[in-house]
Structures are given as structure tokens and as C-alpha cells.
Amino acid sequence: MSSTNGRRDGHIQGRESHEKPIPPSVSRGTVVLAATPIGNVADASKRLVELLQSADLVAAEDTRRLYDLANRLGVRVSGRVMAYHDHNERRMADPILDQVRDGACVLVVSDAGMPTINDPGMAIVRRAIERGIPVTCAPGPSAVLDALALSGLPTDRFCYEGFLPRRRQERLRHLRALRSEERTMVFYETPHRIDQAMQDLQEVFGSDRLMALCRELTKDHEQIRRGTVGDIVRSLQEDPPRGEMVLVVAGASALEARRNDPEAMDDRQLADLARELARSEGLRLKEAISRVAAEHPLADGRLPNRKRLYALAVEEDKED
């Protein structure tokens, strides 16, 4: 696709004069990360419109979506446009910054929301900092903050975890590492993985943990499902959602955090706990060890070594 001034997308030319008039909100020799609407085009800021009209170079995650946004805003993109995405952001960071050094205003936009937040942009920010080149933000829509605000869960302390891992074992390990997290947690998830992701959330955090599933944020069909993890799992079976989702999950209570603290018990204490569980519930020792290991993951989400726990438990039995 060619940009509106006839130059080919992705082509970074040499030094040029950057003399066209620009509004006060656009700075020469600066990289500007600009948030774009996440659903409702009316959320585009006046500053974003000015930047699209006046920036010398627009680095866009998807150039087709950029032009579609510009058309809906009634904006003519006068600067060069290039694709800047996950596959080329490191390679293109310095050529782009060379243009900034020569006085260009470079606008970086993703398909929706703020660049660098699960979107391209971090490479150019890091290199700009290393090279002493100014970088700033034109803030705006954010799916993370919108979902957090609408969830009804505590917002004074929260952590953003991005997309959950695709592979189930990695996902379980990631979630186990968060069992003692007391802050509200925010995740992204896709429609084809939401069922399994929710089953894993239920397995790790339990059915009673409060949460919200937010979809189609700022759009006509925006939907917020609030309740326990168990409630949301059931709602997915009755009414499968479409579109990308934001999951907001309550943090652990202080009591849960202490109980789930991976540093709370060493292997010998876990082995003793398994022996006690086996005796009180009439379980085989191996079964009790499996339960204890699953309920007490290590700090990185891995499970304790069951063979070691079994050996320690047998050793204790012999001493008794």
C-alpha cells in the first residue's frame, strides 16, 4: 500500500526538510506514542487527529487499519506511513530514530489502545532512551484501564499480566505463581482459548474468587459479566462470548496469600503435611503427596518434586 503522498510504505528516506506548519501539540524531533480507539472511534482525541494530520512519519502496526481509522475520522494522513509491527520493530527502530534526530515528528500507533501495552513500540522507546532522543505519549483509550474500572473490583493496587500462555502447562504454571498475589489481576484472552483458560483459572484460584469478564469494550455490544470464577465458567457454557476479552480477577485475601505462600513450607514440611493428610482422609501416600504438591506450587509456578516428597515421607514413617 502506498501512502497518500505517493511514497511507498516502509521506505525510510534520507535527510529532508521538515518545514510544514504544525500545531502546538506536535513537537519536532520527537517520538510520540499515541493511543487509538479500542472500539468507539469517537474516543479519538483531538491530539491524535492533529498528529495524524501533521506527523512527518506514522509508524503503524497495520497500515490498512491506520487508513481506515483516518477515513472514519475524516483525516488526511500527510506524512509518510510505514508498517511497524512485532516482526520488524527492532530492525526499524534505529532508521526511524535517525529521522527523529534530523527533526522529524514520528507518530507510533497500534491497531487499538496504547503502543507498547501488548503491542509494538517498546523497541523504539528503549532505543530512543539509549540515544537520548525525546519520546512522549498522547494518551487515550486503554482496554486494561476500562475493564479494571468497570469490574467493580479493587483498583488501588493491580497488576497487568497480558495474554495468558497458549500451552496449558505453561498457563497453569503462570497462574500458580499468582496464587498469593493480593493485587487485582488483569489478563487478555481470545475466544478460542477462553473456555480452557477459565477452567484453569477455576482450578488454580477456586470457584469462589470474584472476577469480571469484559468484552467489546466501548462498542455498541459492550458486555461486562461479573461474579465468581464459577459463575463465569457457567455463563460461558450457556452463552459463549465473541471477540477478544479482558479478564479482571480479584487478588487473594491476606489469609489466602499466607496459606498459598510458596515460601511458607519447605519439602520436609510438605512431606509431613502429606503424611497427615493420608492418615486423616485414608488416602494412599502417593495420592496425598499429589494433592499437597498441587496445592503448594513453588514461587515460579512449578510444582514441588513429588518423588522427593515421597522419599522424605517414607523416611519419616521409618523413623516413627
C-alpha positions, 0 to 999 in steps of 0.5 A: 500500500502506498501512502497518500503522498505517493511514497511507498510504505516502509521506505525510510528516506534520507535527510529532508526538510521538515518545514510544514506548519504544525500545531502546538501539540506536535513537537519536532524531533520527537517520538510520540506514542499515541493511543487509538480507539479500542472500539468507539472511534469517537474516543479519538482525541483531538491530539491524535487527529492533529498528529495524524494530520501533521506527523512527518512519519506514522509508524503503524502496526497495520497500515490498512487499519491506520487508513481506515481509522483516518477515513472514519475520522475524516483525516488526511494522513500527510506524512509518510506511513510505514508498517511497524509491527512485532516482526520488524520493530527492532530492525526499524527502530534505529532508521526511524530514530535517525529521522527523529534526530534530523527533526522529524515528528514520528507518530507510533500507533497500534491497531487499538489502545496504547503502543507498547501495552501488548503491542509494538513500540517498546523497541523504539522507546528503549532505543530512543532512551539509549540515544537520548532522543525525546519520546512522549505519549498522547494518551487515550483509550486503554482496554486494561484501564476500562475493564479494571474500572468497570469490574467493580473490583479493587483498583488501588493496587493491580497488576497487568499480566497480558495474554495468558500462555497458549500451552496449558502447562505453561498457563497453569504454571503462570497462574500458580505463581499468582496464587498469593498475589493480593493485587487485582489481576488483569489478563487478555484472552481470545475466544478460542482459548477462553473456555480452557483458560477459565477452567484453569483459572477455576482450578488454580484460584477456586470457584469462589474468587470474584472476577469480571469478564469484559468484552467489546469494550466501548462498542455498541455490544459492550458486555461486562459479566461479573461474579465468581470464577464459577459463575463465569465458567457457567455463563460461558457454557450457556452463552459463549462470548465473541471477540477478544476479552479482558479478564479482571480477577480479584487478588487473594485475601491476606489469609489466602496469600499466607496459606498459598505462600510458596515460601511458607513450607519447605519439602520436609514440611510438605512431606509431613503435611502429606503424611497427615493428610493420608492418615486423616482422609485414608488416602494412599501416600502417593495420592496425598503427596499429589494433592499437597504438591498441587496445592503448594506450587513453588514461587515460579509456578512449578510444582514441588518434586513429588518423588522427593516428597515421597522419599522424605515421607517414607523416611519419616514413617521409618523413623516413627 
